[in-house]
Amino acid sequence: MQTPSIQLRRDPAVQYLLRLGDTCLILGQRLASWCGHGPVLEEDIALANIALDLVGQARALLTRAGQVEGCGHDEDQLAFLREERDYFNVTLVELPRGDFAFTMVRNAIVATLLKLLWERLLGSSDTELAAIAGKAVKEARYHQQHAADWVVRLGDGTPESRRRTEAALTALWRYTPELFVADAVEEAACAAGLGPRWAELQPAWQAEMAQILAAAGLSCPKETAFRSTGKQGVHSEHMGFILTDMQYLQRAYPGGQW
C-alpha cells in the first residue's frame, strides 16, 4: 500500500523556510542527473558536489521547517511525502536539465540569488537559520563563481557555445521575475526578523548578473509579462515528473532515511 501524503501546516514562517529549502532540493535533484554525463570528468565531479551541497542545505532547512511547524514532520517526510501544491520552490529550478549551457546559466542565476539571500540570513532572528546560513554562504559563493566562469567561457567561446548560451538565457530569463515577487509570506518573515523580502535582493542580483553577462559579451533579455508561480505552490508541468522520481522509494518503502 502506498504511503499517504502528510498534511502541511501553512504557517508563514514554515512556508518561508520551505521556499528556500525546496529551491535547494529541486535544483540539487536536477543537477544530480548530470552524474556520469558531464562533458569532462572534472565537471562531472563538480556538478555532483554542487548537487550534494544543495541537498545538504535542503536537509538543514527542511529539518528546521519541521521544528517550526511543530507537527512532528522530519526532513524525509517533508522532502518526499508532500503533495505538489505543498512545494514552494521557484519554477526556474524544476525545468528540465537541458544542455550544459542551460545548466550553467541557471546555476549562475540561482547561485547569485542564494548567495545574496544567505548573506542576509546570517543576521536572522532565528539562530538555527543563521547557523545554517553561516555554512551555506561559503558554498553559494563557490557555486556562483563556478557557474559565472562557465557562462563567460561559453558566451565568449565558439559560435556554437555562444548560440546555446544565448538560447538558454532567453529561455530562463522569463522565469526570473518570480524570484522577486513579494507576498504575505515574505512580509511576515521580514516583520519577524526571520529573513528579508526577496525583492530587497533584486538590485544587487541584477548588478551581479549584469556583470557576469557583460564579461560573457551577453545582454540581459527584455522582461516579459509572463509570471511563474512556483513560490505559491502552483508549478509547471515538469514538477509532477520530478516528484515521481524523487518520491517513488519513500512512497513504496516507507521509513527510508537519507
Disulfide bonds with the S-S distance in Angstrom:
none
